[in-house]
């Protein structure tokens, strides 16, 4: 099931996206399905091209990023693979949706794209075991963990480098019935393939990440965990576009601008 958050010019709404590529329609839902379940609104379907897709979820609590979770990415930056998941927190004000511009912040020197699989938590969980962890996952979406490298290296911690406004595009929707164990992930910069990986190469898999994170943080419905990026990370300039395509989900596409 593909669940989108969208607007037709009024308040944000939720709907189920159905149909073949190029002919999709949105079936409106009543309320936020994370909290009220899948309840049809009883309205006529809307052509996908007639709505503006928004970030499929705005985390009520937090975004948890995972660093160096692909061995080839750790290697390209000259780092070792951490024995345990390397976590960092991102404010929900960093989240934007498909098509929204990533605003390169003033004073930044090098901004990189990082295509990633993101998971969305569906229920409260704390200290869950790996074998129970998948029960906490509501669904999956595409993410771009945009990062300012000069700040990341110089600050000694990653809050500013990975948490600035507009730095966490999510979308285009959430897919609820998906096996995340071996999904192809392709990132393109201005149409050129720059990352081509698979979630089969995750150092710590989805169940391990959820279990580990829940050991330290109570996970709430709508929380997002970014699972890490494969090799091929690189810089992006104002005027360029970056798309992240994940098998079974779709494509997240965002322009980069300076203001």
C-alpha positions, -999 to 999 in steps of 0.1 A, spaced: 0 0 0 13 35 -9 2 62 15 7 98 5 4 131 23 -7 158 -1 -25 191 -7 -49 204 -33 -44 239 -21 -61 234 12 -50 217 45 -27 186 41 -46 153 37 -37 117 33 -46 92 7 -39 58 -9 -21 60 -42 -33 34 -67 -28 27 -104 0 22 -129 28 47 -133 16 78 -152 -21 70 -144 -21 70 -106 -50 83 -85 -52 92 -49 -81 78 -27 -86 103 1 -85 90 37 -101 104 68 -75 118 92 -39 106 97 -37 68 92 -9 65 117 -34 74 144 -69 65 131 -60 36 107 -70 33 71 -104 50 70 -117 60 35 -130 96 34 -158 87 11 -147 112 -15 -140 107 -52 -104 97 -62 -81 125 -74 -56 122 -102 -21 122 -88 -11 150 -112 -37 173 -97 -22 172 -62 10 184 -47 28 157 -27 41 167 7 66 150 30 47 117 37 53 122 74 64 150 97 80 132 126 63 143 159 94 135 178 126 129 159 146 117 129 174 93 137 202 91 113 226 62 110 262 68 99 286 46 80 261 17 76 275 6 42 311 -7 42 318 9 8 307 43 19 328 41 51 358 31 30 353 60 5 356 85 34 386 66 49 365 54 79 361 21 97 328 4 99 314 9 134 309 -22 155 275 -8 166 251 15 148 264 52 148 233 73 155 227 110 153 195 131 158 179 155 133 151 180 141 118 176 123 122 211 109 148 197 84 121 176 67 107 186 33 88 167 6 93 157 -30 99 186 -53 106 210 -25 139 229 -28 169 221 -6 182 255 4 220 254 6 227 273 38 247 306 39 283 301 48 284 265 36 313 252 15 305 216 5 271 201 5 267 164 -4 237 142 -14 232 108 3 204 86 -10 189 64 17 161 41 26 141 56 54 117 37 77 87 51 96 78 38 130 42 28 135 38 24 172 54 32 205 84 9 211 111 7 237 138 -20 243 124 -42 215 144 -73 205 155 -76 169 130 -105 163 102 -81 174 115 -50 158 97 -53 124 63 -51 142 72 -15 150 78 -5 114 48 11 96 65 15 62 93 28 41 101 59 20 131 74 1 153 100 18 182 123 9 205 128 40 219 161 27 251 169 46 274 199 49 309 183 50 329 213 63 306 217 93 305 179 99 343 177 101 348 209 120 320 209 146 329 175 162 292 166 161 267 165 133 237 186 144 243 216 122 258 197 93 229 173 89 201 191 106 198 225 89 164 235 75 154 216 43 183 190 46 161 159 49 138 154 19 114 124 23 90 109 -2 72 105 -25 50 83 -2 52 56 24 50 19 12 37 -3 40 40 -38 25 77 -41 15 106 -64 23 136 -40 29 163 -67 28 175 -63 -8 162 -32 -25 181 -15 -53 189 22 -45 199 45 -73 208 82 -68 210 106 -98 224 141 -100 210 159 -130 201 126 -145 235 110 -141 237 79 -119 260 86 -90 250 59 -65 239 24 -73 236 1 -43 214 -24 -25 201 -26 10 214 -61 11 247 -44 18 235 -27 50 260 -34 78 232 -33 104 198 -43 90 165 -27 96 155 -49 125 189 -43 142 186 -5 138 151 -4 153 161 -26 182 193 -7 188 176 28 186 148 17 209 174 8 236 183 44 240 152 63 227 115 56 230 104 54 194 70 71 187 46 68 158 59 89 129 96 88 140 119 82 111 151 62 109 175 68 80 194 36 74 226 49 58 239 55 23 260 34 -2 291 46 -19 291 73 -45 283 103 -22 294 136 -38 288 173 -39 257 191 -53 255 227 -64 227 253 -66 208 248 -98 212 210 -98 186 183 -90 191 151 -71 167 121 -73 167 90 -51 150 60 -66 143 29 -44 130 -4 -58 94 -10 -47 89 26 -35 94 52 -62 115 83 -68 122 114 -46 134 144 -66 145 177 -53 162 209 -67 190 226 -49 190 264 -45 208 293 -27 189 322 -12 
